Amino acid sequence: YICLRPNEVDSYISLLRVFIDQHHRTLNSTPVPAHGVHPILFVLDELPRLRHMPPVEEALEIGRQYGLKLWLFAQSLGQLKEAYPNADGMIGGCAIRMFMNPSLHDETALKVSDDIGFQESVVDGTRVKIVEPNVLAGPDYRDLVIVMPANAKAARLNKYFAYADDGLKARMGSV
């Protein structure tokens, strides 16, 4: 982690944008690597803060053949849509999508609820949501992660808090 003063944030973001673009262009300018080559992982936390970056979209579209993998993090779908006009396409291209505490305010919980799907009521045959948006955004899901792999059913997983594990806590040191 790098600790920045408020007046340094924009400079840091600009530098990070150049770094990501340079590496992406360099990796994509080489021939497609042979199978068995180790992938290169880009972890982009707070992606929308970097603003719209065409190299990120391109890496999602064709990066796999060059051994690029991306882990993209955003606070909400609304934030991502503000930075990327094709946010829905980007999300749809992800192998795994994970959601924690989706918000009702920007319709993240509604989208997650819709993506989880519907079931047919045994009483009258009507279709009902498997989980309603207000339930996803509520206390019942506070300590859960919704994991949605491509072409598979969604799963509810318990969050694992590192600070609650003595072994991990000892390795973290003082914060």
N, C-alpha and C positions, 0 to 999 in steps of 0.2 A: 504494500500500500504506500501511496505517496500522499502526504498531507499538504494541502494547498491553501493558500490564502484566497479569499473571494476574488481578488483582482487578478489572480494567476490562472483561474479556471479556463477562460477562453483561450489563453496561450497554450495551455496543456491540451485542450481539446483539438486545437489546430495541429499541434505536433503529433498527437495520436492519430488523427486522420491521415496525415502524410505517412506515418509509419505503416499503418494498415494498408494504405493504397500501394506503397512501394513493395511491401512483401507480397501482396496479392498479385501485382503485375509481374514481379520476378518469378513467382512460382508458376504462373500461367503462361509465361513466355518460353518455358522449357517444354520438350516433348512430353507426352503423357507418360508418367513413370510406369515401370514394370510392376506386375503384381508382387505383393510381398513387401513393398516399400512402406515404411512406417508413415502413417498419416501425420499431418501437421494440424494441430488444434488451435483455433482462435477462440478465446473466451472473451466475449464482449459484454461486459456488465454495463447496465444503464445505456444501452445502445441508442435510444432516442436522443440522449444528451449530445451524441456526436453529430446529430442532424443527419439529413439524407446523405448516404454514401453509396453511389453506384457500385463500387467494388464489393460491398457486402451483398448486394442483390445478385451481382454476377457470380460471386463465390457460392451462393446458394444454388444458382442455376447450373453452373458447370464445374464448380470447384471439386466435386466428388471425384471426377475422373483424374484430377491432378493430386489427389490425396489430401485435399483440404476438408476439414471438418469445422463446423462453427457451432458454438454454444452462445446463443443470444439471450440476453436478459433484459426485461423491461418491467416497469412497475405496473403497466396496464396496457390493454389493447388500444385504448384511446390515445395514449402517449405515442405508441408505435405508429398508429394511423396518421397522427399529426406529422411525423417525420418522414414516413414512407407512403407514397400514394398507392403502392401495391402491397400494403401490409397484409391483407388477407391472402394474397398469393404467396407471400413469404412464409406466412404461418402454415399454409397448406402444404408447402414444400418441405416442412420439417419432419424428420423421422419420428421425433418424440416431442410432444408439447406437454409442459407441466404448468399447473396453475396452483397458486397458494393464495388463499383469501381473496378470491375474485370480487371485484367491486360491482355494486348495483348502479353506481353513478355514471359509469361510462359504458354500460352494457356488457362488460366482460363476463359477469355472472350469467347473463342471458345467453351469450354466445356459447359459453361452456356448457350450460344446461342443454341447449339445443344440440350441441355436438355429442353430448353423452347419449342423447336419444330419448326414445319414447317406448312405452310398453302398452300392450292392450289390456284394458281393464277386464277382469274376469266377470265382473258384475254385469256390465252393459256393453262391452265390446268397444268402448271409446278409447282413443289413444290419450295417454297421460304421460307427462314428462317423468323420467326415472327420478330426477331430482330437480326441484324447483329452484330458480335463481336466488330467491330470498333465503333458502336453506343453505345453498352454497356459500352465500355471503355472511351467513350467521354463525353463531357460536359452535354449532355441531361440527362444522368443518374447519374451525380455527386451527387445530393441530393436525390437519390432514393435507395431503398433496394429491391433486387430481392428475394422474398420468394418462396421457392419451397417445399411444403409439399409432403410427400410420397403419391402416388396415387391420386394426385389432380393437377389442373393446377397451373402454376406459377402466382404470383401476383407482381405488382409493388407498393411499398408503399413509401410514403414520409418519409425521415429521420426526426426525431423529435430531435431538438437540445436543450438540457437542458439549455444551457447558454442563449437561446432566450426566455425562460419562466421565468418571474419574480419570481413566486412562488418557482420553483425549484432552481433558482439561489440563492435565499435568504437562502434556506436550505443547499446549498453546502458550504457556508462560503468562506473564502479566500483560494485560492490555491497557 
